[in-house]
Amino acid sequence: MNKLPLIDSHAHLEELEDLSESLREAKTAGVRGIIAVGMNIESNKRVLQITKENKGYVYPALGYHPWKIREEKV
């Protein structure tokens, strides 16, 4: 087990097929916290839900990836 506190500072948790298992594996590996990042409205909403369900372990970083920003067509 890692003796230094380890925090995953950039994780797209909303993209994982088995989030529960992935979080369990991270904890077992010694990860003390995860910063979940969003990149558009849908992923930001999911990140907020994940952080609500995993308080004290997963923290949100909301935003928009430049590739996801598009001008509306008129």
C-alpha positions as CSV (number, residue, x, y, z in Angstrom):
1,M,0.0,0.0,0.0
2,N,1.2,3.5,-0.8
3,K,2.4,5.4,2.2
4,L,1.8,8.8,0.7
5,P,-1.7,10.1,0.3
6,L,-2.6,9.6,-3.4
7,I,-5.4,11.7,-5.0
8,D,-6.5,11.2,-8.6
9,S,-6.6,14.7,-9.8
10,H,-8.4,14.2,-13.2
11,A,-10.9,11.3,-13.6
12,H,-13.9,11.0,-16.0
13,L,-15.9,8.8,-13.7
14,E,-19.1,9.3,-15.6
15,E,-17.6,7.3,-18.5
16,L,-16.9,4.2,-16.5
17,E,-19.0,1.1,-17.1
18,D,-18.8,-0.2,-13.5
19,L,-18.3,2.9,-11.3
20,S,-18.8,1.0,-8.0
21,E,-16.2,-1.6,-8.8
22,S,-13.7,1.1,-10.1
23,L,-14.1,3.1,-6.9
24,R,-13.7,0.0,-4.8
25,E,-10.5,-0.8,-6.6
26,A,-9.2,2.7,-6.3
27,K,-9.7,2.6,-2.5
28,T,-8.1,-0.8,-2.2
29,A,-5.1,0.6,-4.2
30,G,-4.7,3.4,-1.7
31,V,-6.3,6.3,-3.5
32,R,-7.6,8.7,-0.8
33,G,-9.7,10.9,-3.1
34,I,-10.8,11.5,-6.7
35,I,-11.5,14.8,-8.5
36,A,-14.1,14.0,-11.1
37,V,-14.1,16.3,-14.1
38,G,-17.0,17.2,-16.3
39,M,-16.7,18.5,-19.9
40,N,-20.2,19.5,-20.9
41,I,-23.7,19.9,-19.3
42,E,-24.6,16.2,-19.3
43,S,-21.3,15.1,-17.8
44,N,-21.3,17.9,-15.3
45,K,-24.7,16.8,-14.0
46,R,-23.5,13.2,-13.7
47,V,-20.3,14.3,-11.9
48,L,-22.5,16.2,-9.4
49,Q,-24.6,13.1,-8.8
50,I,-21.5,10.9,-8.4
51,T,-20.0,13.3,-5.9
52,K,-23.3,13.4,-3.9
53,E,-23.3,9.6,-3.7
54,N,-19.6,9.5,-2.7
55,K,-19.1,12.5,-0.3
56,G,-15.7,12.8,1.2
57,Y,-14.1,10.7,-1.5
58,V,-15.1,12.2,-4.9
59,Y,-15.0,15.9,-5.5
60,P,-16.3,17.8,-8.6
61,A,-14.4,19.9,-11.1
62,L,-17.1,21.2,-13.5
63,G,-16.3,22.8,-16.8
64,Y,-16.5,22.7,-20.6
65,H,-13.9,21.1,-22.8
66,P,-13.0,23.4,-25.7
67,W,-13.9,20.6,-28.1
68,K,-17.4,20.4,-26.7
69,I,-18.2,24.1,-27.2
70,R,-20.1,24.8,-30.4
71,E,-21.8,27.8,-31.8
72,E,-25.5,27.3,-32.3
73,K,-26.6,27.2,-36.0
74,V,-29.4,29.6,-36.9
